[in-house]
Amino acid sequence: MLQTPSRAPTATTNKVRLGMLTPSSNTMVEPVTTAMLAQLPAVTAHFSRFRVTQIAASTASDQQFDEPEILRAAELLSHAKADVIAWNGTSAAWLGFDRDERLCASLTDKIGVPACTSVLAFREIFERTGARRIGLITPYDDAVQKMIVQNWAKIGLDCSAERHLGLNDNFAFAAVAADEIAPMARGLASENVDAIAIVCTNIGAAPIVEQLEAELGIPVYDSVAVTLWKCLLLTGVPPVSVRGWGRLFTDPQLSSVGAGVRGGLGADA
């Protein structure tokens, strides 16, 4: 399966178009991604939505992420000739990494460009950096949080140090304030974690990541940021071009597509 694009546009020679799939009730992905790209005028993000309103451990919630709905939204992005397609959502965190692996394969087959997801990007970052004890922050309820902890444990990630807010309404996640997120991160940093993962693309953590990293001395990875990081790698744009949004974009271990590391498609190189 593809891990790198057939062509490698750069921010200085070609227009680079990033295609982002986002839940219909998400209000964070678009403004945060656009803000992070402000320093890269030749790179633009384009968005398509499919219906997601509630996050819960239920059949109805799970069905929101069925592949046919996502592929229909992705087809619209193909009209904009996106260079990469990203699922900018975290459903595979609790439904299983294999869900996103299959989705990426289907997206690449249907659209003809590389595909990636937030959750597979998280996995790749932890593989590259060797982080194993992860401080997990989400807005989700007890049942969904438990599923994430169990799912990530299957690939060797210990998320027993965790904080969550007990919410179900996807639209409401965006109302979580930075002053609610920061104390959770500080608490987790005291529990000897290697890194902190803020898992949800509709929570406003990205703007405070660099501040938290300076204060806590450990990496803090935000879901919207990790999705953009992977998109940049797949389109040949150096992540270091993005400044002020945390060490994710400047860490030498995370600056290239890399060999022998599972990428956007979750397959060995």
N, C-alpha and C positions, 0 to 999 in steps of 0.2 A: 504494500500500500504506500501511497505517497506520503512523504514527510516534509519534502521541500517543494516549492513551486517549480513549474517547468521553466519559468523565467524569474529573475530576481530583480524586481524594480527597487530603486532606492529613492530616498526622499529628495535627492538632488537632480536625478535624471528623468524620472518618470512620475506621473501621478499614481499614487498608491491608494487603492480603495479597499477599505476593510468592511466586510459585511458582518453585521452583528444581529443575531437573533435574540430577542428579549421578551420576557413575559409581558402580557398586555397591560398588567397593572403596575409595572415597574416604572418609576419616575427618576431613578438614579443613573442607570446605565448610560443614557444619552448625554446628559450634561456633564457627568464626570469624565467619560471617555473623551468628549470634545475638549474639556479643559486640559486633560493630560496631553492632547495632541496640539495644543495651541502653539507650541514651539516648533511644530513640524507642518508648515503650511502646505506641503506637497502630499501629506497623508491625510485622508479624510475617512470618516466613519459613516456608514449608512446602515439604517436599522429597519428590521421587519419584526412584527409581533405575532404571537399566537396566544390563545386564551389561557391565562393562568390567573386565578384570583385567590385561591386558598392553598395553604401548605399544611398538610396533615398526614398522619399515618392512616390513610384510607384508600379504598379503591377509586373513589371519585377523584381524589387528589392525584393519585398516580396516573389516571387516565388523561389528565391534562398534558402529560408529557409523552403521549403516544407518538410514535415516529411519523405517521402520515400528516398530522397537523403541523409538525415542525418542518417537514419537507415542503409543504405547501408554502409556508412563509419563506423558506429558503429560495424557492423558485423565483419569487418576486425579487429577491436580492440579485439573482443571476441577471436580471434585466439591466441592473446597474453595472454589470461586468466587474463584480467584486473580485479581488485577487485572492481572497481567503474568506471562508465562512466560519464564524465562531458562534457557538451556543453560549451566550453570556448569561448563564444561569447555573444553579448548583444542584439540580435535582438528583444527579448521579451520586452526590455525596451520601444520600440515604438509599437510593434505589440500586446502586451498584456501579462500579467503574465500567463493567462490561456494557451497560446501557449506552454510555457515551462512546465507547469504542465502536459499537455497532452503528451508532448514529453518525459518527465521523466517516466511517466507511461508506454509508449510504449517501451522505452529503457529497463526498468526493465523487462517488459514482454518478450521482444525479447532476451535479453542477459542474464538475470537471476542474475544481480547484481544491487546494488543501483545506482541511477542516480541523478545528480544534474546539476545546471546551474549557470552561473555568476549572472544572474538577480534575480533568486530565492534566491541566497546567499545574495545579497544586501538586499532584502526584509527581510530575516531572521535577518540579523545584525541589521537593524533599529528596528525591533520588539523587539529584545533582549535588545538593549541599550536605547530604548525610543526616539531615534533621530527622529525628525519630520520635522524640517526645514533643508533641505539638499542643500548645495551648489553644483550645477551640472556643471561638466566640460565634454565636449565632443569635438571631431573634426568634428561633423556632420553639416549639413546645417540647415537653418532656419526651414524648414518644419519638418524634423525629430526631431529636438530639441523641437519644439512645441508639437509634438506627445508624446515625453517622458514626458514632464512636465504635460500634460493632463493625461496620463496613470498613472503616479505615484500619481497624486492628488487623483485618485479614491481610493487609499488605505491609504489616509491621509498624504501623503508626500508632503510638500510644496517645490517645486523646482523653485520658482519664482526668486531666486537668482541664476543666471546661466551665464555661458560663453561657447561659442562654436566658432569653427574656420571656418565653412562654407564649409567644404570639402565633396566630394562624392566618390573619388577614394580610395578604401579600402587599396590598397598597399601604397598610399601616406601618410596614417595616421602614419605609422612607422617613417616617416621623421620629425615628430613634435619633436622639441628639448625640453629638460628639461627647458631651459631658456624661452621657450614660455609657458610652463605649470605653472611654479612657480608664475609668476605675476598674472595669472588668479586665482590661489588658494589664493594668498594674498588679492586680491580684494574681493573675496567671504568671506574671514574670517572677513573682516570689515563690513559685512552685517548681523551680528548676526546669523550665521548659527550654527546648532548643530554639523554638520559633513560635510565633502566634499566627494563627490563621483565622481571619474574619470571613466566615463562609456565609455569603448571601450577597447577591448583586444589587439588592435594593436597600442597602443600609449605607449611610453616609460616612464611612470610615476612611476612605482614601485621602481626604484632605488633611487628616491628622496623623497619618502613618509616619511621615518623616519626624515629626515632633515626638511621637511615642518611641521611635527607634533611638533617637538621641537621648531620651530620658531613661529608657529601660536597658539599652545596650544589647538588644537581641533583634533579629529580623521580625518585622510585622508585615504579613502578606494579606492584602485586600483582594476580594474576588474580582472586582472590575479591573483592578490593576494587573492581576495575573493573566486575565484574558487578553488584555491589550499587549502585555509582554510577549505572549505566545504568538499573537498575530504579527507583531513586528518581526520576530524571528523568522516566521514562515514567509514573509514578504521581503526579506533581505534588508530591513531597516534596522540599524544598530539600536538596541534598547537604550544605550547610554545617551541617545539623543533626547530622551525624556529626563528632565531634571526637576528636582523638588518634590518628587512623589515617592521617595523611599529607595532603599538600597537594592531592591529588586532589579531596578533598571541599570545599576552601576556595578553590581557584583560580577567579577570576572568569571566566576563559575557558571553564570547564567547569561553570558553575553553572546553565545553562538548556538546554532542548532544542536551541535554535539553528536558524537558517535557513540553507539551502544546505549543510548538513553531512550526510553520510550517517549515518543513525542506526542503530537496532537492526536494521532490515531491509536496511541497506546500499543504500537507494535515495535518490536526490537528493530533497531536500525541494521 
